Amino acid sequence: MVDGRHVGRGLRASLELALIGNCTIAALADREARIVWCCLPRFDADPCFHALLDSADGYPADGAFTIELEGCARSEQSYDPGTPILRTTLYDAHGQGIEIVDFAPRFGDHGRLFRPAQLVRRVRPLGTPRIRIVLRPRHDWGAGMPVLTRGSNHLRFVSPSQVLRVTTNAPLTYIVDETAFTLREPVSFLLGPDETLEGSLEETTRRFEDETSHHWRRWTRWLAVPLEWQEAVIRAAITLKLCQYEDTGAIVAALTTSIPEAPHTERTWDYRYCWLRDAFFVVRALNSLAEVGTMENYLGWLHDVARDAADGHVQPLFGIGLEKHLPERIVPHLAGYRGMGPVRVGNQAHEHFQHDVYGNIVLGASQSFHDHRLFRPGTLADFEALEQVGDCAWRLHDQPDAGMWELRTRARVHTSSALMCWAACERLAKIATRLGRVPRAAHWATRAEHIRRRILEAAWSERRGAFVESFGGEELDASVLLMVEIGFIDAGDARFEQTYACLERVLCDGPYMRRYEAADDFGRPETAFNVCTFWRVDALARLGRRDEAREIFATMLAHRNHVGLLSEDLAQTTGELWGNFPQTYSMVGIINGAVRLSRPWDDVV
């Protein structure tokens, strides 16, 4: 149905979407290869395809790019191994169909990386199918319809902010009129900036596909993957890489906005920005696979962020172009994902004080002082800049903040924030030692020990028999599991063992773990937070309960969607994925769990 909505056929109960990208742009396609989300010319731009967020009763034709097979009866979809090249095959009841290959070009060209703000779609007939092409980009978050102009082999969609060009060898008349026709020969679509294509379209798109495939296969070949769960790890690594905006080095938390954390709640946020916290965990996970290029690129961006520490405050997130002001607003004319708004643009958390940010900066940069493989290792000047960050961590380690869960109406001295302030000082001591700055090493080690003693005293609750979420508090929070992960306390410490047992009793629903027990600004969290479940896996492994850890890890892998991706949250009773997608935190958990739990390569070689 062209003018209405694809009711019941395209909108599943979970986020059955595949990611296409090249570290400049990203798009999401459903199981029938409808592109329902894409922001151009960068991740946080106005979407040219927004149907994902106006899907109360199925994905609409407006704000989507559909190649519709007449009488479609079933679909098959997968990535080409080791790449983000998506291959979707649609079949009708008679066995005829089409194969659609979707990707964003990315490869070396003339001594530099070619990664344009461009999508490629290649369509091949299987038999003589009939198809309909419905191409309806929009602007102003779906409110504006661009002006359509027609060239000899292209269409231009002109909006106030940009001009989108689609170059194709499909019949332009059929595209404009949305007329069904018989597909006898392959057709291609090159969608992106208003630039003239030199050369043959089919030859160009074929070359782009071959070179993009070669680039990604070469990239994944150099990953130091664990023996087990290699396919899951490689897919997670590719996904994390696609969340980096390489033009600046920033890493976004997710590629969407406003997919709710739980059904029929107002927990809808815009995650298309760079949180220093999330980016650190992304860099750390990729480093564990010996992929340091992402870190090197990110450090350039982080260096500029660190300069703000001289002013005594660093905000927890920035725009991917280092934008500080990210005002949050609601888009009233969009119904939201599955009709569950509100749709938000911007994020009020940029105004927050979240003191864990200082530890995330130092932790994100610390490897550069110790890793001999880097083209630009950390310097004394870098260390001196990080010391300003450390001074902030020292000054604020026992001061109230919004915490890592970004509470909007409540400030406390959060244990997780103090913990990361400790990490800032402790890692600075190690960096100073590496640089031969002995007095500075002693200075930072003394500060780290002071914060450590303060945390052990103030964050422990005798009544709960556990480390709790805030100094002097009584409520439980899964983030205290990071104590072991960042080296604050040993897993064999009786206090950590007691804390884990308490968290398991209170925050776990079967294998899944929620973030915290207390109600927040919107009530009590309903869904499990996927990265918390992965923190649980890590804790169990460190506690020597590897069989339990492997069982929960396998459960989480089973909850990935059909192409191996995870969102932020999971409904414990239905298994549905909720929250922004794909979520870097969750994909990090896949890598960390596999590296922690896999049998060694020595078992087979």
Secondary structure, DSSP 8 states (H G I E B T S, - for coil): --SSEETTTS--SS---EEEE-SS-EEEE-TT--EEEEESSSTTS-EEE-GGGB-TTSEESTT-EEEEETTEEEEEEEE-TTS--EEEEEEETTS-EEEEEEE---EEETTEEE--S-EEEEEEEESS-EEEEEE---BTTTTB--EEEE-SSEEEEE-SS-EEEEEESS-HHHHHHT--EE--S-EEEEEEES----S-HHHHHHHHHHHHHHHHHHHHHT----SSSHHHHHHHHHHHHHTEETTTTEE-S-S-B---SSTTSS---B--SEEHHHHHHHHHHHHHTT--HHHHHHHHHHHHHHGGGGGT---SEE-TT-------EEETT--BGGG---EEES-GGGG---THHHHHHHHHHHGGGT-TT-SS---HHHHHHHHHHHHHHHHHTTS-B-TTTT-SS--B-BHHHHHHHHHHHHHHHHHHHHTT-HHHHHHHHHHHHHHHHHHHHHSEETTTTEE-SBTT----BGGGGHHHHTTSS-TTSHHHHHHHHHHHHHHEETTEE-SBSS-BTTBS--SEEHHHHHHHHHHHHHTT-HHHHHHHHHHHHHTS-TTS---SEE-TTT--EESSSS-HHHHHHHHHHHHHHS--GGGT-
